[in-house]
């Protein structure tokens, strides 16, 4: 959502089309809230994924160092 110069009502832009949020049905407002919630959840999960990937790389490197000199089977 955003604002257009000279307008006080929030503007919703979807796939390049803009809509005034004034007078939209309640189901539309509910869907907007759902989209915002899911967007935030995805952002959070992407952060968790980045942390997990970093930890995975660090643990794999540490494991590799620990295994130096130990004969394989």
C-alpha positions, 0 to 999 in steps of 0.5 A: 500500500502507498499514498498518491500525492494529493490523496489521503486514502491508502492506495493498493497496487497489485500487478501494476494496477492501483486501487483506492482502499476506500470502499473496498469490501471487508473481505478485501481488507481481510485479504490484505491483512493476510498478505501482509502477515504472510509477507512478514512471515516469509521475511522472518523465515528467510532470515531463519534460513540464512542463519541455518545455512551459515550454521550448517557451513560453519559446522561442516567446516569444523567437522572437516577440521576434526576429521583431519588425520582420522583414517577413513573406512 
